[in-house]
Amino acid sequence: MQFEIKGQDYFLAFVEQEKRWYVFAPTARGVNRIPVYVDAVKYEKAGILDLNSQLSS
């Protein structure tokens, strides 16, 4: 995915060999590779929402 912020181009790509996402930022001296960090908890398997249960607040 390509996007632009304040006139600077960026590219988001998944690096299969490392099994992680990076943002690439082209510069005059080459390309900066910025790792993408995920703050979410990793799940072992997908959960199932029970329609009969209710969330408490």
PyMOL Python script that loads the backbone (N, CA, C, O; Angstrom):
from pymol import cmd

cmd.read_pdbstr("""\
ATOM      1  N   MET A   1       0.851  -1.155   0.000  1.00  0.00           N
ATOM      2  CA  MET A   1       0.000   0.000   0.000  1.00  0.00           C
ATOM      3  C   MET A   1       0.907   1.231   0.000  1.00  0.00           C
ATOM      4  O   MET A   1       1.878   1.299   0.754  1.00  0.00           O
ATOM      5  N   GLN A   2       0.588   2.178  -0.834  1.00  0.00           N
ATOM      6  CA  GLN A   2       1.334   3.433  -0.898  1.00  0.00           C
ATOM      7  C   GLN A   2       0.480   4.556  -0.329  1.00  0.00           C
ATOM      8  O   GLN A   2      -0.718   4.629  -0.602  1.00  0.00           O
ATOM      9  N   PHE A   3       1.104   5.445   0.474  1.00  0.00           N
ATOM     10  CA  PHE A   3       0.387   6.600   0.999  1.00  0.00           C
ATOM     11  C   PHE A   3       1.362   7.760   1.153  1.00  0.00           C
ATOM     12  O   PHE A   3       2.577   7.586   1.056  1.00  0.00           O
ATOM     13  N   GLU A   4       0.816   8.933   1.392  1.00  0.00           N
ATOM     14  CA  GLU A   4       1.625  10.141   1.499  1.00  0.00           C
ATOM     15  C   GLU A   4       1.214  10.919   2.741  1.00  0.00           C
ATOM     16  O   GLU A   4       0.026  11.075   3.024  1.00  0.00           O
ATOM     17  N   ILE A   5       2.213  11.409   3.484  1.00  0.00           N
ATOM     18  CA  ILE A   5       1.973  12.254   4.647  1.00  0.00           C
ATOM     19  C   ILE A   5       2.878  13.470   4.521  1.00  0.00           C
ATOM     20  O   ILE A   5       4.099  13.342   4.432  1.00  0.00           O
ATOM     21  N   LYS A   6       2.269  14.650   4.514  1.00  0.00           N
ATOM     22  CA  LYS A   6       3.002  15.916   4.406  1.00  0.00           C
ATOM     23  C   LYS A   6       4.007  15.904   3.255  1.00  0.00           C
ATOM     24  O   LYS A   6       5.145  16.349   3.407  1.00  0.00           O
ATOM     25  N   GLY A   7       3.577  15.393   2.109  1.00  0.00           N
ATOM     26  CA  GLY A   7       4.410  15.385   0.914  1.00  0.00           C
ATOM     27  C   GLY A   7       5.441  14.271   0.843  1.00  0.00           C
ATOM     28  O   GLY A   7       6.145  14.159  -0.161  1.00  0.00           O
ATOM     29  N   GLN A   8       5.552  13.443   1.874  1.00  0.00           N
ATOM     30  CA  GLN A   8       6.507  12.330   1.887  1.00  0.00           C
ATOM     31  C   GLN A   8       5.786  11.035   1.527  1.00  0.00           C
ATOM     32  O   GLN A   8       4.750  10.711   2.109  1.00  0.00           O
ATOM     33  N   ASP A   9       6.340  10.295   0.563  1.00  0.00           N
ATOM     34  CA  ASP A   9       5.764   9.008   0.166  1.00  0.00           C
ATOM     35  C   ASP A   9       6.193   7.909   1.125  1.00  0.00           C
ATOM     36  O   ASP A   9       7.327   7.893   1.605  1.00  0.00           O
ATOM     37  N   TYR A  10       5.273   6.994   1.398  1.00  0.00           N
ATOM     38  CA  TYR A  10       5.542   5.830   2.232  1.00  0.00           C
ATOM     39  C   TYR A  10       4.907   4.615   1.569  1.00  0.00           C
ATOM     40  O   TYR A  10       3.938   4.732   0.818  1.00  0.00           O
ATOM     41  N   PHE A  11       5.477   3.434   1.866  1.00  0.00           N
ATOM     42  CA  PHE A  11       4.944   2.189   1.350  1.00  0.00           C
ATOM     43  C   PHE A  11       4.844   1.200   2.501  1.00  0.00           C
ATOM     44  O   PHE A  11       5.797   1.015   3.258  1.00  0.00           O
ATOM     45  N   LEU A  12       3.694   0.571   2.626  1.00  0.00           N
ATOM     46  CA  LEU A  12       3.488  -0.457   3.636  1.00  0.00           C
ATOM     47  C   LEU A  12       3.559  -1.802   2.934  1.00  0.00           C
ATOM     48  O   LEU A  12       2.878  -2.022   1.933  1.00  0.00           O
ATOM     49  N   ALA A  13       4.390  -2.709   3.462  1.00  0.00           N
ATOM     50  CA  ALA A  13       4.531  -4.018   2.821  1.00  0.00           C
ATOM     51  C   ALA A  13       4.829  -5.084   3.868  1.00  0.00           C
ATOM     52  O   ALA A  13       5.434  -4.811   4.905  1.00  0.00           O
ATOM     53  N   PHE A  14       4.393  -6.291   3.574  1.00  0.00           N
ATOM     54  CA  PHE A  14       4.670  -7.440   4.428  1.00  0.00           C
ATOM     55  C   PHE A  14       5.910  -8.141   3.890  1.00  0.00           C
ATOM     56  O   PHE A  14       5.958  -8.502   2.714  1.00  0.00           O
ATOM     57  N   VAL A  15       6.912  -8.336   4.740  1.00  0.00           N
ATOM     58  CA  VAL A  15       8.136  -9.036   4.347  1.00  0.00           C
ATOM     59  C   VAL A  15       7.973 -10.498   4.755  1.00  0.00           C
ATOM     60  O   VAL A  15       8.078 -10.847   5.931  1.00  0.00           O
ATOM     61  N   GLU A  16       7.716 -11.334   3.767  1.00  0.00           N
ATOM     62  CA  GLU A  16       7.391 -12.744   4.011  1.00  0.00           C
ATOM     63  C   GLU A  16       8.510 -13.474   4.754  1.00  0.00           C
ATOM     64  O   GLU A  16       8.224 -14.276   5.643  1.00  0.00           O
ATOM     65  N   GLN A  17       9.774 -13.219   4.417  1.00  0.00           N
ATOM     66  CA  GLN A  17      10.891 -13.913   5.048  1.00  0.00           C
ATOM     67  C   GLN A  17      10.964 -13.638   6.551  1.00  0.00           C
ATOM     68  O   GLN A  17      11.401 -14.494   7.321  1.00  0.00           O
ATOM     69  N   GLU A  18      10.535 -12.446   6.966  1.00  0.00           N
ATOM     70  CA  GLU A  18      10.584 -12.078   8.381  1.00  0.00           C
ATOM     71  C   GLU A  18       9.227 -12.186   9.068  1.00  0.00           C
ATOM     72  O   GLU A  18       9.131 -12.048  10.287  1.00  0.00           O
ATOM     73  N   LYS A  19       8.189 -12.432   8.290  1.00  0.00           N
ATOM     74  CA  LYS A  19       6.818 -12.564   8.826  1.00  0.00           C
ATOM     75  C   LYS A  19       6.398 -11.332   9.621  1.00  0.00           C
ATOM     76  O   LYS A  19       5.835 -11.444  10.710  1.00  0.00           O
ATOM     77  N   ARG A  20       6.688 -10.125   9.048  1.00  0.00           N
ATOM     78  CA  ARG A  20       6.275  -8.903   9.720  1.00  0.00           C
ATOM     79  C   ARG A  20       6.075  -7.782   8.705  1.00  0.00           C
ATOM     80  O   ARG A  20       6.547  -7.850   7.570  1.00  0.00           O
ATOM     81  N   TRP A  21       5.358  -6.742   9.153  1.00  0.00           N
ATOM     82  CA  TRP A  21       5.052  -5.578   8.327  1.00  0.00           C
ATOM     83  C   TRP A  21       6.117  -4.504   8.515  1.00  0.00           C
ATOM     84  O   TRP A  21       6.672  -4.343   9.602  1.00  0.00           O
ATOM     85  N   TYR A  22       6.391  -3.772   7.437  1.00  0.00           N
ATOM     86  CA  TYR A  22       7.309  -2.640   7.468  1.00  0.00           C
ATOM     87  C   TYR A  22       6.708  -1.480   6.683  1.00  0.00           C
ATOM     88  O   TYR A  22       5.954  -1.672   5.729  1.00  0.00           O
ATOM     89  N   VAL A  23       7.064  -0.270   7.112  1.00  0.00           N
ATOM     90  CA  VAL A  23       6.793   0.934   6.329  1.00  0.00           C
ATOM     91  C   VAL A  23       8.134   1.333   5.721  1.00  0.00           C
ATOM     92  O   VAL A  23       9.134   1.453   6.428  1.00  0.00           O
ATOM     93  N   PHE A  24       8.144   1.537   4.409  1.00  0.00           N
ATOM     94  CA  PHE A  24       9.349   1.940   3.702  1.00  0.00           C
ATOM     95  C   PHE A  24       9.208   3.407   3.313  1.00  0.00           C
ATOM     96  O   PHE A  24       8.196   3.815   2.742  1.00  0.00           O
ATOM     97  N   ALA A  25      10.243   4.200   3.630  1.00  0.00           N
ATOM     98  CA  ALA A  25      10.231   5.633   3.338  1.00  0.00           C
ATOM     99  C   ALA A  25      11.444   5.959   2.465  1.00  0.00           C
ATOM    100  O   ALA A  25      12.572   5.964   2.959  1.00  0.00           O
ATOM    101  N   PRO A  26      11.227   6.234   1.161  1.00  0.00           N
ATOM    102  CA  PRO A  26      12.346   6.588   0.286  1.00  0.00           C
ATOM    103  C   PRO A  26      12.965   7.922   0.695  1.00  0.00           C
ATOM    104  O   PRO A  26      12.252   8.874   1.014  1.00  0.00           O
ATOM    105  N   THR A  27      14.308   7.983   0.683  1.00  0.00           N
ATOM    106  CA  THR A  27      15.025   9.214   0.982  1.00  0.00           C
ATOM    107  C   THR A  27      16.074   9.441  -0.111  1.00  0.00           C
ATOM    108  O   THR A  27      16.240   8.603  -0.998  1.00  0.00           O
ATOM    109  N   ALA A  28      16.765  10.551  -0.048  1.00  0.00           N
ATOM    110  CA  ALA A  28      17.812  10.850  -1.032  1.00  0.00           C
ATOM    111  C   ALA A  28      18.986   9.875  -0.905  1.00  0.00           C
ATOM    112  O   ALA A  28      19.721   9.671  -1.871  1.00  0.00           O
ATOM    113  N   ARG A  29      19.172   9.272   0.275  1.00  0.00           N
ATOM    114  CA  ARG A  29      20.291   8.345   0.503  1.00  0.00           C
ATOM    115  C   ARG A  29      19.880   6.880   0.470  1.00  0.00           C
ATOM    116  O   ARG A  29      20.699   6.017   0.787  1.00  0.00           O
ATOM    117  N   GLY A  30      18.665   6.571   0.106  1.00  0.00           N
ATOM    118  CA  GLY A  30      18.197   5.188   0.073  1.00  0.00           C
ATOM    119  C   GLY A  30      16.799   5.082   0.632  1.00  0.00           C
ATOM    120  O   GLY A  30      16.011   6.025   0.568  1.00  0.00           O
ATOM    121  N   VAL A  31      16.502   3.918   1.184  1.00  0.00           N
ATOM    122  CA  VAL A  31      15.161   3.663   1.725  1.00  0.00           C
ATOM    123  C   VAL A  31      15.268   3.356   3.209  1.00  0.00           C
ATOM    124  O   VAL A  31      16.062   2.507   3.615  1.00  0.00           O
ATOM    125  N   ASN A  32      14.474   4.041   4.020  1.00  0.00           N
ATOM    126  CA  ASN A  32      14.380   3.729   5.450  1.00  0.00           C
ATOM    127  C   ASN A  32      13.329   2.641   5.632  1.00  0.00           C
ATOM    128  O   ASN A  32      12.224   2.738   5.098  1.00  0.00           O
ATOM    129  N   ARG A  33      13.677   1.617   6.382  1.00  0.00           N
ATOM    130  CA  ARG A  33      12.755   0.522   6.680  1.00  0.00           C
ATOM    131  C   ARG A  33      12.341   0.654   8.135  1.00  0.00           C
ATOM    132  O   ARG A  33      13.172   0.543   9.036  1.00  0.00           O
ATOM    133  N   ILE A  34      11.046   0.892   8.366  1.00  0.00           N
ATOM    134  CA  ILE A  34      10.514   1.134   9.702  1.00  0.00           C
ATOM    135  C   ILE A  34       9.612  -0.039  10.085  1.00  0.00           C
ATOM    136  O   ILE A  34       8.586  -0.254   9.440  1.00  0.00           O
ATOM    137  N   PRO A  35       9.973  -0.807  11.126  1.00  0.00           N
ATOM    138  CA  PRO A  35       9.121  -1.932  11.525  1.00  0.00           C
ATOM    139  C   PRO A  35       7.789  -1.448  12.095  1.00  0.00           C
ATOM    140  O   PRO A  35       7.731  -0.424  12.776  1.00  0.00           O
ATOM    141  N   VAL A  36       6.737  -2.183  11.814  1.00  0.00           N
ATOM    142  CA  VAL A  36       5.405  -1.873  12.328  1.00  0.00           C
ATOM    143  C   VAL A  36       5.177  -2.744  13.556  1.00  0.00           C
ATOM    144  O   VAL A  36       5.279  -3.968  13.486  1.00  0.00           O
ATOM    145  N   TYR A  37       4.869  -2.109  14.674  1.00  0.00           N
ATOM    146  CA  TYR A  37       4.610  -2.827  15.920  1.00  0.00           C
ATOM    147  C   TYR A  37       3.108  -2.930  16.137  1.00  0.00           C
ATOM    148  O   TYR A  37       2.366  -1.973  15.914  1.00  0.00           O
ATOM    149  N   VAL A  38       2.675  -4.100  16.574  1.00  0.00           N
ATOM    150  CA  VAL A  38       1.267  -4.335  16.843  1.00  0.00           C
ATOM    151  C   VAL A  38       1.095  -4.435  18.348  1.00  0.00           C
ATOM    152  O   VAL A  38       1.736  -5.257  19.003  1.00  0.00           O
ATOM    153  N   ASP A  39       0.228  -3.596  18.892  1.00  0.00           N
ATOM    154  CA  ASP A  39       0.001  -3.583  20.334  1.00  0.00           C
ATOM    155  C   ASP A  39      -1.127  -4.512  20.770  1.00  0.00           C
ATOM    156  O   ASP A  39      -1.505  -4.516  21.941  1.00  0.00           O
ATOM    157  N   ALA A  40      -1.659  -5.289  19.854  1.00  0.00           N
ATOM    158  CA  ALA A  40      -2.766  -6.184  20.179  1.00  0.00           C
ATOM    159  C   ALA A  40      -2.240  -7.517  20.698  1.00  0.00           C
ATOM    160  O   ALA A  40      -1.137  -7.943  20.355  1.00  0.00           O
ATOM    161  N   VAL A  41      -3.033  -8.153  21.515  1.00  0.00           N
ATOM    162  CA  VAL A  41      -2.694  -9.472  22.029  1.00  0.00           C
ATOM    163  C   VAL A  41      -2.865 -10.484  20.899  1.00  0.00           C
ATOM    164  O   VAL A  41      -3.845 -10.432  20.156  1.00  0.00           O
ATOM    165  N   LYS A  42      -1.910 -11.404  20.772  1.00  0.00           N
ATOM    166  CA  LYS A  42      -2.037 -12.458  19.766  1.00  0.00           C
ATOM    167  C   LYS A  42      -2.948 -13.548  20.316  1.00  0.00           C
ATOM    168  O   LYS A  42      -2.854 -13.917  21.486  1.00  0.00           O
ATOM    169  N   TYR A  43      -3.827 -14.057  19.466  1.00  0.00           N
ATOM    170  CA  TYR A  43      -4.757 -15.100  19.869  1.00  0.00           C
ATOM    171  C   TYR A  43      -4.337 -16.426  19.259  1.00  0.00           C
ATOM    172  O   TYR A  43      -3.855 -16.471  18.128  1.00  0.00           O
ATOM    173  N   GLU A  44      -4.518 -17.496  20.002  1.00  0.00           N
ATOM    174  CA  GLU A  44      -4.209 -18.830  19.510  1.00  0.00           C
ATOM    175  C   GLU A  44      -5.188 -19.255  18.410  1.00  0.00           C
ATOM    176  O   GLU A  44      -4.797 -19.856  17.410  1.00  0.00           O
ATOM    177  N   LYS A  45      -6.472 -18.929  18.620  1.00  0.00           N
ATOM    178  CA  LYS A  45      -7.496 -19.285  17.633  1.00  0.00           C
ATOM    179  C   LYS A  45      -8.612 -18.248  17.707  1.00  0.00           C
ATOM    180  O   LYS A  45      -8.724 -17.504  18.681  1.00  0.00           O
ATOM    181  N   ALA A  46      -9.406 -18.214  16.693  1.00  0.00           N
ATOM    182  CA  ALA A  46     -10.512 -17.252  16.647  1.00  0.00           C
ATOM    183  C   ALA A  46     -11.557 -17.611  17.692  1.00  0.00           C
ATOM    184  O   ALA A  46     -11.848 -18.786  17.914  1.00  0.00           O
ATOM    185  N   GLY A  47     -12.116 -16.594  18.331  1.00  0.00           N
ATOM    186  CA  GLY A  47     -13.150 -16.817  19.330  1.00  0.00           C
ATOM    187  C   GLY A  47     -14.539 -16.815  18.705  1.00  0.00           C
ATOM    188  O   GLY A  47     -14.721 -16.391  17.564  1.00  0.00           O
ATOM    189  N   ILE A  48     -15.500 -17.288  19.461  1.00  0.00           N
ATOM    190  CA  ILE A  48     -16.888 -17.317  19.003  1.00  0.00           C
ATOM    191  C   ILE A  48     -17.714 -16.486  19.971  1.00  0.00           C
ATOM    192  O   ILE A  48     -17.648 -16.677  21.185  1.00  0.00           O
ATOM    193  N   LEU A  49     -18.482 -15.574  19.426  1.00  0.00           N
ATOM    194  CA  LEU A  49     -19.341 -14.736  20.242  1.00  0.00           C
ATOM    195  C   LEU A  49     -20.644 -15.469  20.493  1.00  0.00           C
ATOM    196  O   LEU A  49     -21.340 -15.857  19.554  1.00  0.00           O
ATOM    197  N   ASP A  50     -20.969 -15.656  21.759  1.00  0.00           N
ATOM    198  CA  ASP A  50     -22.229 -16.292  22.143  1.00  0.00           C
ATOM    199  C   ASP A  50     -23.304 -15.215  22.139  1.00  0.00           C
ATOM    200  O   ASP A  50     -23.231 -14.260  22.912  1.00  0.00           O
ATOM    201  N   LEU A  51     -24.281 -15.362  21.290  1.00  0.00           N
ATOM    202  CA  LEU A  51     -25.329 -14.349  21.157  1.00  0.00           C
ATOM    203  C   LEU A  51     -26.207 -14.254  22.395  1.00  0.00           C
ATOM    204  O   LEU A  51     -26.911 -13.260  22.569  1.00  0.00           O
ATOM    205  N   ASN A  52     -26.184 -15.260  23.254  1.00  0.00           N
ATOM    206  CA  ASN A  52     -26.998 -15.241  24.463  1.00  0.00           C
ATOM    207  C   ASN A  52     -26.301 -14.534  25.631  1.00  0.00           C
ATOM    208  O   ASN A  52     -26.935 -14.216  26.637  1.00  0.00           O
ATOM    209  N   SER A  53     -25.006 -14.293  25.492  1.00  0.00           N
ATOM    210  CA  SER A  53     -24.288 -13.634  26.590  1.00  0.00           C
ATOM    211  C   SER A  53     -24.362 -12.125  26.432  1.00  0.00           C
ATOM    212  O   SER A  53     -24.589 -11.613  25.336  1.00  0.00           O
ATOM    213  N   GLN A  54     -24.166 -11.419  27.543  1.00  0.00           N
ATOM    214  CA  GLN A  54     -24.203  -9.965  27.530  1.00  0.00           C
ATOM    215  C   GLN A  54     -22.901  -9.434  28.107  1.00  0.00           C
ATOM    216  O   GLN A  54     -22.317 -10.031  29.011  1.00  0.00           O
ATOM    217  N   LEU A  55     -22.457  -8.308  27.573  1.00  0.00           N
ATOM    218  CA  LEU A  55     -21.266  -7.659  28.097  1.00  0.00           C
ATOM    219  C   LEU A  55     -21.665  -6.821  29.308  1.00  0.00           C
ATOM    220  O   LEU A  55     -22.699  -6.153  29.298  1.00  0.00           O
ATOM    221  N   SER A  56     -20.843  -6.859  30.344  1.00  0.00           N
ATOM    222  CA  SER A  56     -21.113  -6.026  31.517  1.00  0.00           C
ATOM    223  C   SER A  56     -20.251  -4.792  31.435  1.00  0.00           C
ATOM    224  O   SER A  56     -19.153  -4.830  30.880  1.00  0.00           O
ATOM    225  N   SER A  57     -20.740  -3.694  31.984  1.00  0.00           N
ATOM    226  CA  SER A  57     -19.958  -2.449  31.943  1.00  0.00           C
ATOM    227  C   SER A  57     -19.517  -2.033  33.319  1.00  0.00           C
ATOM    228  O   SER A  57     -18.851  -1.009  33.470  1.00  0.00           O
TER     229      SER A  57
END
""", "prot")
cmd.dss("prot")
cmd.show_as("cartoon", "prot")
cmd.util.cbc("prot")
cmd.orient("prot")
